[in-house]
Amino acid sequence: MKFIHKIQHYLLLHHPLIWSTRIVPTLIFSGIVSVILFVFFYFTAATAGSASYAFPAWVSFLGLSSVIAIIVYLIYLLRFNQFKHFGSLHWSQFFLHFLILFLALGSMIIWPFIPGLAAHAATTTEHTIPEMEADLEEAYILAVQLEYTKETMPYRMVNIQVSDSVSDIMTDDVNNHIIVPSEEDIQRERYVKLEKKSETEYIGYEQISLLCAEFPYGLGDYEGLNEQLYQNVQADISNKETKLARLNDIFAKYIRYYDGNVRKGTIDIYGYDNTESTICTNYKLSEMGGAMQNINDRILSDSDWAVYLRFWFYLTLYSTLLLLIFRYMSPRTFLWTLLFTFLLFVFTMIITLSSGLGEISIFSVMMFYYLLFLGFASTIFFSKSRNVFQGIALNLSFFFLPLLPLLLSGIVCEINDNGNCDTYIQVSEFVGIGLLLISTLVFHSRLFYRWYSLPE
């Protein structure tokens, strides 16, 4: 505590703006809480087995805890209300204030994300996606080699009829019957063996899916694996004890993660549904696959990381903008801004729904709103007194600035969708953040200082 007190004392004497943000005790407190949470959920996830890896109740609780912590932080900011040194402040201090508040709020907003991050860390130290894919493939091949031989492999027999009375291929998968216009229309690559019964009748022997009906566990290529099962079948069942022992080792490696449920997916190889195969029942491959799916759900993919990062970043960003606006705006104007935004949103929704405007029109209206706010906020430089409407325009032009490039991208994509819209949106996000940082440094900082320094 003495160490923190010395730091705070130094900041108060030399950097009062940083002192007023309470950033040092906030980061220390948030850091300690984050470390404790990570360690707790890391070991919980590592030993939980089939228990709920996502900790949904904990995520909700931590989200509420973050809100409470931020409220307490706001109370401290109001208590140490030494931030309004307008007029004498350097323009860069507004930007510094923005970064400090972003860091402080982000350190508390991250709490609900920690269970997922800890579960990912704990799981990847024990299992990896390539490892599970290899084990799943090996388990299926071992099960097939223990259950079938080349002579007993199951096939689906399809009756194929050649008839020039039809102009297109007609299929009846329920009765395993296909009618084709000519012999050239028979899909020969579909069948392992094609047996000719007469000039107009054939019997096609087609591989059926040996995979479990619930197979899609987010692992591997099920069609490719089904082909491997037929390719790896042996002439006889040999080394049964060794294969069964290896299969049991793989099963034991994952089964503790099985929660008693298998989230069913669909397998549609060659256009018909799969039924439970013998190897699934005899060797409990569904249970092992369900366990692997639970493990896989704990491991964050690249897209999961992107979602986590975006969600945390934008929650923190807009919380920071809202707090920064509150700190550099009179309470009355801040509340009027919230009310005006709500009324404008309701009005725009009513007009949009009643007139049936398209997306281009909606984006254009939003662009018009923003340019109107920005233009009206710019008149602050020429004002002789403080105006509440100018304050509202200033708040909205600052808060919605990161969305401006996204609106432009939306209009461009609606006018000319050339397949690059995802790239446009990603670039627009970076451009929006860049515009916000530049404006925070050189434009909006001066507007906020100027507006608050004006007489009422």
ZIVEN-V443957 format. One record per residue. N is the residue number from 1. RES is the residue in one small letter. PSI is psi as a letter, one per 20 degrees, with the letter a starting at -180 (999 if undefined). D_LAST is the distance of its C-alpha to the last C-alpha in Angstrom with 2 decimals. Layout:
BEGIN
((N & RES & PSI & D_LAST) (N & RES & PSI & D_LAST))
END
This chain:
BEGIN
((1 & m & h & 42.90) (2 & k & h & 43.30) (3 & f & g & 43.03) (4 & i & g & 39.70) (5 & h & h & 38.49) (6 & k & g & 39.49) (7 & i & g & 37.66) (8 & q & h & 34.46) (9 & h & g & 34.87) (10 & y & g & 35.36) (11 & l & h & 32.30) (12 & l & h & 30.15) (13 & l & h & 31.41) (14 & h & h & 31.44) (15 & h & m & 29.24) (16 & p & h & 26.51) (17 & l & g & 24.78) (18 & i & h & 28.15) (19 & w & g & 28.79) (20 & s & h & 25.61) (21 & t & i & 26.85) (22 & r & k & 30.07) (23 & i & h & 32.00) (24 & v & g & 35.24) (25 & p & h & 36.03) (26 & t & g & 34.81) (27 & l & h & 37.20) (28 & i & g & 40.02) (29 & f & g & 39.71) (30 & s & h & 39.40) (31 & g & g & 42.23) (32 & i & g & 44.54) (33 & v & g & 43.89) (34 & s & g & 44.48) (35 & v & g & 47.73) (36 & i & g & 49.02) (37 & l & g & 48.30) (38 & f & g & 49.93) (39 & v & g & 53.02) (40 & f & g & 53.35) (41 & f & h & 53.13) (42 & y & g & 55.25) (43 & f & h & 58.16) (44 & t & g & 57.59) (45 & a & h & 57.79) (46 & a & h & 60.79) (47 & t & i & 62.76) (48 & a & h & 61.46) (49 & g & d & 64.03) (50 & s & i & 63.69) (51 & a & r & 60.71) (52 & s & o & 57.47) (53 & y & h & 56.23) (54 & a & i & 52.76) (55 & f & l & 51.88) (56 & p & h & 49.75) (57 & a & h & 49.11) (58 & w & h & 48.12) (59 & v & g & 45.74) (60 & s & g & 44.00) (61 & f & g & 43.93) (62 & l & h & 42.54) (63 & g & g & 39.86) (64 & l & h & 38.80) (65 & s & h & 39.08) (66 & s & g & 36.75) (67 & v & g & 34.09) (68 & i & g & 34.55) (69 & a & h & 34.47) (70 & i & h & 31.20) (71 & i & g & 29.67) (72 & v & g & 30.98) (73 & y & g & 29.57) (74 & l & h & 26.07) (75 & i & g & 26.52) (76 & y & h & 27.43) (77 & l & h & 24.39) (78 & l & h & 22.15) (79 & r & g & 24.42) (80 & f & m & 24.23) (81 & n & m & 20.52) (82 & q & k & 20.69) (83 & f & i & 19.53) (84 & k & m & 15.94) (85 & h & l & 17.09) (86 & f & q & 14.82) (87 & g & g & 15.61) (88 & s & i & 19.12) (89 & l & q & 20.36) (90 & h & q & 22.95) (91 & w & h & 22.59) (92 & s & i & 25.67) (93 & q & h & 24.27) (94 & f & g & 22.30) (95 & f & g & 25.71) (96 & l & g & 27.44) (97 & h & g & 25.09) (98 & f & g & 25.92) (99 & l & g & 29.63) (100 & i & g & 29.65) (101 & l & h & 28.00) (102 & f & g & 30.41) (103 & l & g & 33.32) (104 & a & g & 32.37) (105 & l & h & 31.87) (106 & g & h & 34.90) (107 & s & h & 37.09) (108 & m & h & 36.54) (109 & i & h & 36.55) (110 & i & i & 39.97) (111 & w & g & 41.71) (112 & p & i & 42.79) (113 & f & i & 44.35) (114 & i & g & 46.51) (115 & p & g & 49.38) (116 & g & h & 50.02) (117 & l & g & 49.85) (118 & a & g & 52.16) (119 & a & g & 54.57) (120 & h & g & 54.74) (121 & a & g & 55.49) (122 & a & h & 58.11) (123 & t & g & 59.80) (124 & t & i & 60.03) (125 & t & i & 61.78) (126 & e & h & 64.54) (127 & h & q & 64.66) (128 & t & q & 63.65) (129 & i & g & 63.61) (130 & p & h & 66.55) (131 & e & g & 68.55) (132 & m & h & 68.08) (133 & e & g & 68.94) (134 & a & g & 72.12) (135 & d & h & 73.09) (136 & l & g & 72.51) (137 & e & g & 74.62) (138 & e & h & 77.36) (139 & a & g & 77.38) (140 & y & g & 77.90) (141 & i & g & 80.63) (142 & l & g & 82.41) (143 & a & h & 82.25) (144 & v & g & 83.75) (145 & q & h & 86.47) (146 & l & h & 87.29) (147 & e & h & 87.46) (148 & y & q & 88.79) (149 & t & r & 91.32) (150 & k & h & 91.75) (151 & e & h & 94.15) (152 & t & j & 92.02) (153 & m & p & 88.62) (154 & p & p & 87.19) (155 & y & q & 86.73) (156 & r & p & 85.61) (157 & m & p & 88.37) (158 & v & p & 87.23) (159 & n & p & 89.59) (160 & i & p & 89.13) (161 & q & p & 90.74) (162 & v & p & 91.21) (163 & s & p & 91.21) (164 & d & j & 90.90) (165 & s & i & 89.90) (166 & v & q & 86.28) (167 & s & i & 83.96) (168 & d & r & 81.54) (169 & i & p & 81.65) (170 & m & p & 81.60) (171 & t & q & 80.87) (172 & d & n & 81.55) (173 & d & h & 80.35) (174 & v & g & 81.28) (175 & n & j & 84.94) (176 & n & l & 84.78) (177 & h & p & 85.98) (178 & i & p & 85.01) (179 & i & p & 86.38) (180 & v & q & 86.16) (181 & p & h & 87.36) (182 & s & r & 89.48) (183 & e & h & 90.57) (184 & e & i & 88.16) (185 & d & i & 85.23) (186 & i & p & 86.04) (187 & q & n & 83.34) (188 & r & h & 85.83) (189 & e & i & 83.24) (190 & r & h & 82.15) (191 & y & p & 85.50) (192 & v & h & 87.32) (193 & k & p & 90.63) (194 & l & o & 91.59) (195 & e & p & 94.89) (196 & k & p & 96.59) (197 & k & h & 98.44) (198 & s & a & 99.44) (199 & e & h & 98.55) (200 & t & j & 95.61) (201 & e & p & 94.68) (202 & y & q & 93.17) (203 & i & p & 92.04) (204 & g & p & 89.00) (205 & y & o & 88.43) (206 & e & p & 84.72) (207 & q & p & 82.93) (208 & i & r & 80.98) (209 & s & p & 77.96) (210 & l & j & 79.03) (211 & l & q & 75.45) (212 & c & q & 74.09) (213 & a & h & 72.39) (214 & e & k & 69.15) (215 & f & g & 69.45) (216 & p & n & 66.03) (217 & y & j & 64.56) (218 & g & k & 62.34) (219 & l & p & 65.22) (220 & g & a & 67.44) (221 & d & o & 68.92) (222 & y & h & 70.88) (223 & e & g & 72.97) (224 & g & h & 73.93) (225 & l & g & 74.86) (226 & n & h & 76.99) (227 & e & g & 78.91) (228 & q & h & 79.46) (229 & l & h & 80.94) (230 & y & h & 83.67) (231 & q & h & 84.24) (232 & n & j & 84.65) (233 & v & q & 87.01) (234 & q & r & 90.36) (235 & a & h & 93.92) (236 & d & r & 94.43) (237 & i & o & 92.62) (238 & s & r & 93.29) (239 & n & l & 91.89) (240 & k & g & 90.51) (241 & e & g & 90.00) (242 & t & g & 88.13) (243 & k & g & 85.84) (244 & l & h & 85.18) (245 & a & g & 84.36) (246 & r & g & 81.89) (247 & l & h & 80.28) (248 & n & h & 80.00) (249 & d & g & 78.36) (250 & i & g & 75.67) (251 & f & g & 75.22) (252 & a & h & 74.89) (253 & k & h & 72.31) (254 & y & i & 69.76) (255 & i & h & 70.79) (256 & r & i & 68.81) (257 & y & i & 65.66) (258 & y & p & 67.05) (259 & d & j & 65.20) (260 & g & i & 67.75) (261 & n & q & 65.91) (262 & v & o & 66.34) (263 & r & o & 63.55) (264 & k & p & 65.62) (265 & g & a & 65.17) (266 & t & q & 67.32) (267 & i & p & 70.10) (268 & d & m & 71.35) (269 & i & p & 74.01) (270 & y & k & 76.01) (271 & g & j & 74.21) (272 & y & q & 75.37) (273 & d & q & 74.09) (274 & n & q & 75.32) (275 & t & r & 77.16) (276 & e & p & 77.50) (277 & s & r & 80.07) (278 & t & g & 82.79) (279 & i & h & 81.41) (280 & c & g & 78.06) (281 & t & g & 79.82) (282 & n & h & 82.43) (283 & y & j & 80.23) (284 & k & l & 76.88) (285 & l & h & 75.02) (286 & s & g & 72.38) (287 & e & g & 71.53) (288 & m & g & 71.37) (289 & g & h & 69.21) (290 & g & h & 66.84) (291 & a & g & 66.56) (292 & m & h & 65.84) (293 & q & h & 63.14) (294 & n & g & 61.47) (295 & i & g & 61.66) (296 & n & h & 60.41) (297 & d & h & 57.36) (298 & r & h & 56.40) (299 & i & p & 56.52) (300 & l & p & 53.37) (301 & s & r & 54.14) (302 & d & h & 52.18) (303 & s & h & 50.41) (304 & d & g & 49.63) (305 & w & g & 48.12) (306 & a & g & 45.97) (307 & v & g & 44.75) (308 & y & g & 44.07) (309 & l & g & 42.17) (310 & r & g & 40.09) (311 & f & g & 39.28) (312 & w & g & 38.27) (313 & f & g & 36.35) (314 & y & h & 34.22) (315 & l & g & 33.59) (316 & t & g & 32.42) (317 & l & g & 30.47) (318 & y & h & 28.37) (319 & s & g & 27.95) (320 & t & g & 26.68) (321 & l & g & 24.25) (322 & l & g & 22.94) (323 & l & g & 22.62) (324 & l & g & 21.07) (325 & i & g & 18.36) (326 & f & h & 17.77) (327 & r & h & 17.65) (328 & y & k & 15.17) (329 & m & q & 12.80) (330 & s & q & 10.89) (331 & p & h & 13.67) (332 & r & g & 12.33) (333 & t & h & 11.92) (334 & f & g & 15.25) (335 & l & h & 16.98) (336 & w & h & 15.90) (337 & t & g & 17.35) (338 & l & g & 20.58) (339 & l & g & 20.94) (340 & f & g & 20.38) (341 & t & g & 22.88) (342 & f & g & 25.39) (343 & l & h & 25.25) (344 & l & h & 25.58) (345 & f & g & 28.51) (346 & v & g & 30.22) (347 & f & g & 29.82) (348 & t & h & 31.24) (349 & m & g & 34.10) (350 & i & g & 35.05) (351 & i & g & 35.16) (352 & t & g & 37.06) (353 & l & h & 39.64) (354 & s & h & 40.21) (355 & s & i & 40.62) (356 & g & k & 42.53) (357 & l & q & 40.58) (358 & g & r & 42.25) (359 & e & h & 40.84) (360 & i & g & 40.22) (361 & s & g & 38.16) (362 & i & g & 36.13) (363 & f & h & 35.48) (364 & s & h & 34.59) (365 & v & g & 32.06) (366 & m & h & 30.44) (367 & m & g & 30.46) (368 & f & g & 28.83) (369 & y & g & 26.06) (370 & y & g & 25.45) (371 & l & h & 25.57) (372 & l & g & 23.15) (373 & f & g & 20.61) (374 & l & g & 21.32) (375 & g & g & 21.05) (376 & f & h & 17.73) (377 & a & h & 16.34) (378 & s & h & 17.85) (379 & t & i & 15.74) (380 & i & h & 12.86) (381 & f & h & 14.99) (382 & f & j & 14.63) (383 & s & q & 11.00) (384 & k & i & 9.16) (385 & s & r & 5.54) (386 & r & p & 4.85) (387 & n & p & 7.37) (388 & v & h & 9.30) (389 & f & h & 12.51) (390 & q & h & 12.24) (391 & g & g & 11.82) (392 & i & g & 14.88) (393 & a & h & 16.77) (394 & l & g & 16.23) (395 & n & g & 17.56) (396 & l & h & 20.48) (397 & s & h & 21.44) (398 & f & g & 21.75) (399 & f & h & 23.51) (400 & f & j & 26.05) (401 & l & g & 26.81) (402 & p & i & 30.16) (403 & l & i & 31.36) (404 & l & g & 31.14) (405 & p & h & 34.63) (406 & l & h & 36.11) (407 & l & g & 35.11) (408 & l & g & 36.75) (409 & s & h & 39.82) (410 & g & g & 40.04) (411 & i & g & 40.11) (412 & v & g & 42.70) (413 & c & h & 44.85) (414 & e & h & 44.86) (415 & i & g & 45.86) (416 & n & n & 48.40) (417 & d & n & 49.53) (418 & n & j & 51.85) (419 & g & j & 52.13) (420 & n & j & 49.58) (421 & c & h & 46.63) (422 & d & g & 46.75) (423 & t & g & 46.61) (424 & y & g & 43.71) (425 & i & g & 41.73) (426 & q & g & 42.53) (427 & v & h & 41.57) (428 & s & h & 38.33) (429 & e & g & 37.38) (430 & f & g & 37.82) (431 & v & g & 36.05) (432 & g & g & 33.04) (433 & i & h & 32.86) (434 & g & g & 33.35) (435 & l & g & 30.51) (436 & l & g & 28.20) (437 & l & g & 29.29) (438 & i & g & 28.98) (439 & s & h & 25.52) (440 & t & h & 24.46) (441 & l & g & 25.84) (442 & v & i & 24.74) (443 & f & f & 22.17) (444 & h & h & 19.98) (445 & s & g & 19.59) (446 & r & h & 17.98) (447 & l & g & 15.70) (448 & f & g & 14.51) (449 & y & g & 14.14) (450 & r & g & 12.33) (451 & w & g & 9.81) (452 & y & h & 9.02) (453 & s & i & 9.14) (454 & l & q & 6.47) (455 & p & q & 3.80) (456 & e & 999 & 0.00))
END
